[in-house]
């Protein structure tokens, strides 16, 4: 994982799903960006290449609805029904897969 590949993937996902991409912060080793579905509804992507960290969170009104965090080979999920809990998993997902799952959850809950 490197910062350029994260940004490239986010740009591709934004284009494919019709989302607006905004880079919040970027350095040589980290990127913090958002894929907006609406003003208060977005996917937050935070990556740190030194820590092999990728955090993906669906945010609504400044609260995490669900998420996926990975750092140094350890991965956990924040499920939509209990976004503060941690369920450890071996499965890694990318921005596109998380976005597709987030959109499906929003449709199922009639939030889109």
C-alpha positions in Angstrom: 0.0 0.0 0.0 1.3 3.4 -0.9 -0.4 6.9 -0.8 -0.5 7.3 -4.6 -2.3 3.9 -5.0 -4.8 4.8 -2.3 -5.6 8.2 -4.0 -5.8 6.5 -7.4 -8.2 3.9 -6.1 -10.4 6.5 -4.4 -10.5 8.5 -7.6 -11.6 5.4 -9.5 -14.3 4.6 -6.9 -15.6 8.1 -6.9 -15.9 8.1 -10.6 -17.6 4.6 -10.7 -20.1 5.3 -7.9 -20.8 9.0 -8.7 -19.2 10.3 -5.5 -17.4 13.5 -4.8 -13.8 13.0 -3.6 -12.1 15.5 -1.2 -8.6 15.1 0.1 -8.5 16.4 3.7 -4.8 15.9 4.4 -1.9 14.4 2.6 1.8 13.9 3.5 4.5 11.6 2.2 3.2 8.8 4.4 -0.5 9.5 5.1 -3.7 10.4 3.3 -7.0 11.3 4.8 -9.9 11.7 2.3 -13.6 11.6 2.0 -15.9 10.1 -0.6 -19.1 12.2 -0.3 -22.6 10.7 -0.9 -24.2 13.9 0.6 -23.0 16.8 2.8 -23.4 14.8 6.0 -22.9 11.3 4.6 -19.5 10.2 3.4 -16.9 7.4 3.5 -13.8 8.4 5.4 -10.6 6.9 4.2 -7.4 7.2 6.3 -4.2 5.4 5.2 -0.7 5.4 6.8 1.8 3.5 4.7 4.4 3.4 7.5 2.0 1.5 9.8 0.3 -0.5 6.9 -2.9 1.1 8.2 -6.1 1.5 6.2 -9.3 2.7 8.0 -12.6 2.9 6.1 -15.6 4.3 7.9 -19.1 5.3 6.8 -19.9 8.6 8.5 -23.3 10.2 9.0 -23.7 13.5 10.9 -20.2 13.1 12.3 -20.9 9.6 13.7 -19.5 6.3 12.5 -22.3 4.0 11.2 -19.9 1.2 10.4 -16.2 0.7 9.6 -13.3 -1.4 8.8 -9.8 -0.8 10.3 -6.6 -2.6 9.5 -3.1 -1.9 11.0 0.0 -4.0 10.8 -1.8 -7.1 9.7 -4.6 -6.9 12.4 -8.0 -6.2 11.0 -11.4 -5.5 12.7 -14.9 -4.5 11.7 -17.2 -2.0 13.3 -20.6 -3.4 12.5 -23.5 -1.2 11.6 -25.6 -2.3 14.6 -22.8 -1.8 17.1 -20.3 0.7 15.5 -18.3 1.0 18.7 -17.6 -2.7 18.9 -14.6 -4.5 17.3 -15.0 -7.9 15.5 -11.6 -9.2 14.5 -11.3 -10.8 11.0 -8.6 -12.1 8.7 -10.4 -10.6 5.6 -9.0 -7.5 4.1 -11.1 -5.3 1.8 -10.3 -2.4 -0.4 -12.0 1.0 -0.9 -14.2 -0.3 -3.7 -15.5 -3.3 -1.8 -16.2 -1.2 1.3 -18.0 1.5 -0.7 -20.2 -1.2 -2.4 -21.0 -2.7 1.0 -21.7 0.7 2.5 -24.1 1.7 -0.3 -25.9 -1.6 0.0 -26.4 -1.1 3.8 -27.7 2.4 3.2 -30.1 1.2 0.6 -31.3 -1.6 2.9 -31.9 0.9 5.6 -33.6 3.3 3.2 -31.0 6.1 3.8 -30.3 6.7 0.1 
